[in-house]
């Protein structure tokens, strides 16, 4: 969105994208835009990743210890302390509940987003063992 309209604000680009992907409009689009911004802030305010400090890797796609599966969740393991991961998990649980209360017409997009949140929560809980 921003590449095609460089003067567009990131929040406007996000909102337009969410309207397309989730089928939201009006107050639901506003709520979902705010929800995504808070979700991003939940991670980046807790991680030790700093923009401009190299790439942000989620997990190695080819893991030398077991090439048939993706590697460990380094975006959490290497970027947050145990205490911070616990806070992040709590906020993700709260965000998940909020998401399910937003009127989203495209249910498949909603389902995939919930699966992504659950995957992150699983990564956090596996690291706490």
LUMZAKE-720246 format. One record per residue: chain; x, y, z of N, C-alpha, C in turn. Coordinates in nm, 3 decimals. Layout:
BEGIN
{keba 'A', {X, Y, Z}, {X, Y, Z}, {X, Y, Z}} ...
//
This chain:
BEGIN
{keba 'A', {0.082, -0.119, 0.000}, {0.000, 0.000, 0.000}, {0.086, 0.126, 0.000}} {keba 'A', {0.184, 0.127, 0.090}, {0.268, 0.246, 0.103}, {0.356, 0.263, -0.021}} {keba 'A', {0.399, 0.153, -0.081}, {0.480, 0.164, -0.202}, {0.403, 0.229, -0.316}} {keba 'A', {0.274, 0.202, -0.323}, {0.194, 0.261, -0.429}, {0.148, 0.404, -0.395}} {keba 'A', {0.155, 0.438, -0.268}, {0.117, 0.572, -0.225}, {0.208, 0.614, -0.109}} {keba 'A', {0.330, 0.658, -0.139}, {0.430, 0.687, -0.035}, {0.387, 0.788, 0.071}} {keba 'A', {0.292, 0.872, 0.041}, {0.250, 0.970, 0.141}, {0.146, 0.914, 0.240}} {keba 'A', {0.101, 0.792, 0.215}, {0.001, 0.729, 0.303}, {0.064, 0.696, 0.438}} {keba 'A', {-0.008, 0.722, 0.544}, {0.042, 0.690, 0.678}, {0.039, 0.538, 0.697}} {keba 'A', {0.128, 0.485, 0.779}, {0.125, 0.340, 0.807}, {-0.010, 0.293, 0.861}} {keba 'A', {-0.073, 0.372, 0.948}, {-0.202, 0.332, 1.004}, {-0.310, 0.327, 0.896}} {keba 'A', {-0.307, 0.420, 0.803}, {-0.405, 0.418, 0.692}, {-0.382, 0.298, 0.601}} {keba 'A', {-0.255, 0.268, 0.575}, {-0.223, 0.152, 0.491}, {-0.268, 0.025, 0.560}} {keba 'A', {-0.243, 0.016, 0.689}, {-0.286, -0.101, 0.766}, {-0.436, -0.115, 0.761}} {keba 'A', {-0.507, -0.007, 0.786}, {-0.654, -0.013, 0.786}, {-0.708, -0.059, 0.650}} {keba 'A', {-0.656, -0.003, 0.542}, {-0.703, -0.043, 0.409}, {-0.674, -0.190, 0.383}} {keba 'A', {-0.558, -0.236, 0.427}, {-0.524, -0.377, 0.410}, {-0.618, -0.466, 0.490}} {keba 'A', {-0.647, -0.426, 0.613}, {-0.736, -0.504, 0.697}, {-0.878, -0.506, 0.643}} {keba 'A', {-0.922, -0.395, 0.585}, {-1.055, -0.392, 0.523}, {-1.063, -0.496, 0.411}} {keba 'A', {-0.956, -0.509, 0.335}, {-0.952, -0.605, 0.225}, {-0.943, -0.749, 0.275}} {keba 'A', {-0.852, -0.774, 0.367}, {-0.826, -0.911, 0.413}, {-0.938, -0.965, 0.502}} {keba 'A', {-0.991, -0.881, 0.591}, {-1.090, -0.927, 0.688}, {-1.233, -0.887, 0.654}} {keba 'A', {-1.251, -0.802, 0.554}, {-1.385, -0.761, 0.515}, {-1.449, -0.665, 0.612}} {keba 'A', {-1.370, -0.598, 0.693}, {-1.424, -0.506, 0.794}, {-1.444, -0.367, 0.736}} {keba 'A', {-1.529, -0.291, 0.802}, {-1.550, -0.150, 0.765}, {-1.595, -0.077, 0.890}} {keba 'A', {-1.598, 0.055, 0.880}, {-1.649, 0.137, 0.990}, {-1.577, 0.114, 1.121}} {keba 'A', {-1.654, 0.102, 1.228}, {-1.595, 0.086, 1.361}, {-1.520, -0.045, 1.376}} {keba 'A', {-1.562, -0.148, 1.303}, {-1.488, -0.275, 1.309}, {-1.350, -0.260, 1.247}} {keba 'A', {-1.339, -0.184, 1.139}, {-1.208, -0.159, 1.078}, {-1.121, -0.079, 1.174}} {keba 'A', {-1.180, 0.018, 1.240}, {-1.105, 0.098, 1.337}, {-1.058, 0.011, 1.453}} {keba 'A', {-1.146, -0.073, 1.505}, {-1.110, -0.161, 1.617}, {-1.001, -0.259, 1.577}} {keba 'A', {-1.012, -0.316, 1.458}, {-0.914, -0.415, 1.414}, {-0.779, -0.349, 1.387}} {keba 'A', {-0.779, -0.228, 1.333}, {-0.654, -0.155, 1.311}, {-0.585, -0.130, 1.444}} {keba 'A', {-0.659, -0.082, 1.541}, {-0.604, -0.058, 1.674}, {-0.554, -0.188, 1.736}} {keba 'A', {-0.629, -0.296, 1.716}, {-0.591, -0.427, 1.770}, {-0.457, -0.472, 1.713}} {keba 'A', {-0.438, -0.459, 1.582}, {-0.312, -0.500, 1.520}, {-0.195, -0.414, 1.569}} {keba 'A', {-0.217, -0.286, 1.584}, {-0.110, -0.199, 1.633}, {-0.072, -0.239, 1.775}} {keba 'A', {-0.170, -0.265, 1.858}, {-0.141, -0.309, 1.995}, {-0.072, -0.445, 1.997}} {keba 'A', {-0.110, -0.533, 1.905}, {-0.045, -0.663, 1.896}, {0.102, -0.651, 1.859}} {keba 'A', {0.132, -0.566, 1.762}, {0.271, -0.543, 1.725}, {0.348, -0.480, 1.841}} {keba 'A', {0.287, -0.385, 1.907}, {0.352, -0.320, 2.021}, {0.375, -0.418, 2.136}} {keba 'A', {0.285, -0.513, 2.152}, {0.301, -0.613, 2.258}, {0.432, -0.689, 2.241}} {keba 'A', {0.467, -0.719, 2.116}, {0.594, -0.789, 2.090}, {0.712, -0.693, 2.096}} {keba 'A', {0.707, -0.588, 2.015}, {0.825, -0.504, 2.000}, {0.859, -0.423, 2.125}} {keba 'A', {0.762, -0.395, 2.210}, {0.792, -0.323, 2.334}, {0.861, -0.415, 2.435}} {keba 'A', {0.854, -0.546, 2.414}, {0.914, -0.641, 2.507}, {1.041, -0.706, 2.452}} {keba 'A', {1.056, -0.710, 2.322}, {1.171, -0.780, 2.265}, {1.295, -0.691, 2.268}} {keba 'A', {1.410, -0.754, 2.258}, {1.534, -0.678, 2.252}, {1.573, -0.645, 2.108}} {keba 'A', {1.484, -0.673, 2.014}, {1.510, -0.640, 1.874}, {1.498, -0.490, 1.853}} {keba 'A', {1.592, -0.433, 1.784}, {1.589, -0.291, 1.753}, {1.593, -0.272, 1.602}} {keba 'A', {1.502, -0.194, 1.551}, {1.493, -0.168, 1.407}, {1.627, -0.111, 1.359}} {keba 'A', {1.673, -0.164, 1.247}, {1.801, -0.122, 1.191}, {1.918, -0.202, 1.243}} {keba 'A', {1.889, -0.299, 1.330}, {1.993, -0.381, 1.390}, {2.000, -0.519, 1.327}} {keba 'A', {1.973, -0.528, 1.197}, {1.976, -0.657, 1.129}, {1.837, -0.714, 1.112}} {keba 'A', {1.829, -0.833, 1.052}, {1.699, -0.892, 1.023}, {1.631, -0.948, 1.148}} {keba 'A', {1.502, -0.953, 1.143}, {1.423, -1.016, 1.248}, {1.385, -1.154, 1.198}} {keba 'A', {1.448, -1.256, 1.251}, {1.419, -1.393, 1.211}, {1.322, -1.456, 1.310}} {keba 'A', {1.221, -1.525, 1.257}, {1.125, -1.591, 1.345}, {1.179, -1.725, 1.393}} {keba 'A', {1.222, -1.806, 1.298}, {1.279, -1.937, 1.330}, {1.356, -1.984, 1.207}} {keba 'A', {1.460, -2.064, 1.228}, {1.532, -2.117, 1.112}, {1.441, -2.212, 1.035}} {keba 'A', {1.429, -2.191, 0.906}, {1.344, -2.280, 0.826}, {1.413, -2.413, 0.799}} {keba 'A', {1.544, -2.412, 0.796}, {1.620, -2.537, 0.785}, {1.701, -2.547, 0.912}} {keba 'A', {1.666, -2.642, 0.994}, {1.729, -2.659, 1.124}, {1.825, -2.776, 1.114}} {keba 'A', {1.950, -2.752, 1.140}, {2.053, -2.855, 1.122}, {2.032, -2.975, 1.213}} {keba 'A', {1.972, -2.954, 1.330}, {1.949, -3.066, 1.422}, {1.840, -3.160, 1.372}} {keba 'A', {1.742, -3.106, 1.298}, {1.636, -3.188, 1.242}, {1.583, -3.117, 1.118}} {keba 'A', {1.641, -3.142, 1.001}, {1.603, -3.070, 0.879}, {1.458, -3.089, 0.834}} {keba 'A', {1.385, -3.183, 0.893}, {1.247, -3.206, 0.850}, {1.148, -3.113, 0.917}} {keba 'A', {1.192, -3.033, 1.015}, {1.102, -2.940, 1.083}, {1.168, -2.802, 1.092}} {keba 'A', {1.085, -2.703, 1.113}, {1.138, -2.568, 1.136}, {1.210, -2.566, 1.270}} {keba 'A', {1.304, -2.477, 1.282}, {1.383, -2.468, 1.405}, {1.310, -2.402, 1.520}} {keba 'A', {1.382, -2.376, 1.627}, {1.322, -2.317, 1.746}, {1.273, -2.174, 1.722}} {keba 'A', {1.182, -2.132, 1.805}, {1.121, -1.998, 1.794}, {1.217, -1.893, 1.848}} {keba 'A', {1.318, -1.859, 1.767}, {1.421, -1.767, 1.814}, {1.367, -1.625, 1.833}} {keba 'A', {1.256, -1.593, 1.768}, {1.198, -1.459, 1.784}, {1.151, -1.436, 1.927}} {keba 'A', {1.131, -1.544, 1.999}, {1.093, -1.535, 2.140}, {1.211, -1.578, 2.227}} {keba 'A', {1.266, -1.693, 2.198}, {1.374, -1.749, 2.281}, {1.491, -1.653, 2.296}} {keba 'A', {1.534, -1.594, 2.185}, {1.652, -1.508, 2.188}, {1.620, -1.361, 2.206}} {keba 'A', {1.493, -1.324, 2.203}, {1.456, -1.183, 2.207}, {1.383, -1.140, 2.334}} {keba 'A', {1.350, -1.237, 2.423}, {1.277, -1.203, 2.545}, {1.325, -1.289, 2.660}} {keba 'A', {1.327, -1.231, 2.779}, {1.358, -1.309, 2.899}, {1.236, -1.394, 2.936}} {keba 'A', {1.255, -1.487, 3.026}, {1.146, -1.574, 3.070}, {1.032, -1.491, 3.128}} {keba 'A', {1.065, -1.392, 3.211}, {0.961, -1.309, 3.273}, {0.883, -1.231, 3.169}} {keba 'A', {0.953, -1.176, 3.073}, {0.889, -1.096, 2.969}, {0.802, -1.184, 2.880}} {keba 'A', {0.847, -1.305, 2.853}, {0.766, -1.398, 2.772}, {0.633, -1.426, 2.841}} {keba 'A', {0.636, -1.439, 2.971}, {0.513, -1.464, 3.047}, {0.417, -1.346, 3.034}} {keba 'A', {0.469, -1.224, 3.043}, {0.386, -1.104, 3.025}, {0.328, -1.099, 2.884}} {keba 'A', {0.412, -1.133, 2.786}, {0.370, -1.132, 2.646}, {0.258, -1.234, 2.625}} {keba 'A', {0.272, -1.353, 2.682}, {0.168, -1.456, 2.669}, {0.036, -1.406, 2.727}} {keba 'A', {0.043, -1.343, 2.842}, {-0.079, -1.291, 2.906}, {-0.147, -1.188, 2.815}} {keba 'A', {-0.069, -1.098, 2.757}, {-0.128, -0.997, 2.670}, {-0.184, -1.061, 2.543}} {keba 'A', {-0.116, -1.162, 2.490}, {-0.168, -1.231, 2.371}, {-0.302, -1.298, 2.401}} {keba 'A', {-0.314, -1.357, 2.518}, {-0.442, -1.419, 2.557}, {-0.552, -1.314, 2.561}} {keba 'A', {-0.522, -1.197, 2.615}, {-0.620, -1.088, 2.622}, {-0.656, -1.038, 2.482}} {keba 'A', {-0.554, -1.023, 2.397}, {-0.579, -0.977, 2.260}, {-0.663, -1.078, 2.182}} {keba 'A', {-0.639, -1.205, 2.207}, {-0.716, -1.310, 2.138}, {-0.865, -1.297, 2.173}} {keba 'A', {-0.895, -1.276, 2.298}, {-1.035, -1.260, 2.341}, {-1.095, -1.136, 2.274}} {keba 'A', {-1.020, -1.027, 2.274}, {-1.069, -0.904, 2.211}, {-1.096, -0.926, 2.062}} {keba 'A', {-1.006, -0.996, 1.996}, {-1.022, -1.022, 1.852}, {-1.152, -1.096, 1.824}} {keba 'A', {-1.183, -1.193, 1.906}, {-1.304, -1.273, 1.884}, {-1.432, -1.191, 1.907}} {keba 'A', {-1.418, -1.074, 1.968}, {-1.534, -0.988, 1.991}, {-1.549, -0.877, 1.887}} {keba 'A', {-1.460, -0.874, 1.788}, {-1.471, -0.777, 1.679}, {-1.553, -0.842, 1.568}} {keba 'A', {-1.646, -0.768, 1.511}, {-1.730, -0.820, 1.402}, {-1.647, -0.828, 1.274}} {keba 'A', {-1.604, -0.951, 1.242}, {-1.519, -0.975, 1.125}, {-1.595, -1.064, 1.027}} {keba 'A', {-1.632, -1.010, 0.911}, {-1.709, -1.087, 0.813}, {-1.635, -1.207, 0.754}} {keba 'A', {-1.505, -1.193, 0.730}, {-1.430, -1.301, 0.666}, {-1.377, -1.395, 0.774}} {keba 'A', {-1.458, -1.495, 0.807}, {-1.429, -1.586, 0.919}, {-1.303, -1.667, 0.898}} {keba 'A', {-1.268, -1.698, 0.774}, {-1.147, -1.776, 0.751}, {-1.023, -1.694, 0.789}} {keba 'A', {-1.024, -1.566, 0.760}, {-0.913, -1.479, 0.800}, {-0.903, -1.472, 0.952}} {keba 'A', {-1.016, -1.462, 1.018}, {-1.020, -1.461, 1.164}, {-0.963, -1.592, 1.218}} {keba 'A', {-1.007, -1.703, 1.162}, {-0.961, -1.835, 1.207}, {-0.809, -1.846, 1.193}} {keba 'A', {-0.754, -1.802, 1.081}, {-0.610, -1.810, 1.059}, {-0.533, -1.721, 1.156}} {keba 'A', {-0.589, -1.609, 1.191}, {-0.523, -1.519, 1.286}, {-0.522, -1.582, 1.424}} {keba 'A', {-0.631, -1.645, 1.463}, {-0.636, -1.713, 1.593}, {-0.537, -1.829, 1.596}} {keba 'A', {-0.524, -1.901, 1.486}, {-0.426, -2.010, 1.477}, {-0.284, -1.954, 1.496}} {keba 'A', {-0.257, -1.839, 1.436}, {-0.124, -1.777, 1.450}, {-0.098, -1.737, 1.596}} {keba 'A', {-0.197, -1.681, 1.662}, {-0.181, -1.644, 1.804}, {-0.157, -1.770, 1.886}} {keba 'A', {-0.237, -1.873, 1.862}, {-0.220, -1.999, 1.936}, {-0.081, -2.058, 1.912}} {keba 'A', {-0.029, -2.045, 1.792}, {0.106, -2.094, 1.762}, {0.212, -2.020, 1.842}} {keba 'A', {0.196, -1.889, 1.853}, {0.290, -1.810, 1.932}, {0.281, -1.849, 2.079}} {keba 'A', {0.158, -1.863, 2.129}, {0.141, -1.905, 2.268}, {0.204, -2.042, 2.292}} {keba 'A', {0.188, -2.133, 2.198}, {0.250, -2.266, 2.209}, {0.402, -2.253, 2.214}} {keba 'A', {0.458, -2.168, 2.129}, {0.603, -2.145, 2.131}, {0.648, -2.095, 2.267}} {keba 'A', {0.574, -2.002, 2.325}, {0.609, -1.947, 2.456}, {0.603, -2.055, 2.562}} {keba 'A', {0.493, -2.131, 2.563}, {0.477, -2.233, 2.668}, {0.578, -2.346, 2.654}} {keba 'A', {0.618, -2.380, 2.533}, {0.721, -2.482, 2.513}, {0.856, -2.435, 2.568}} {keba 'A', {0.884, -2.308, 2.556}, {1.010, -2.255, 2.607}, {1.011, -2.247, 2.759}} {keba 'A', {0.895, -2.246, 2.821}, {0.889, -2.237, 2.966}, {0.905, -2.373, 3.034}} {keba 'A', {0.905, -2.479, 2.957}, {0.921, -2.614, 3.015}, {1.064, -2.640, 3.053}} 
//
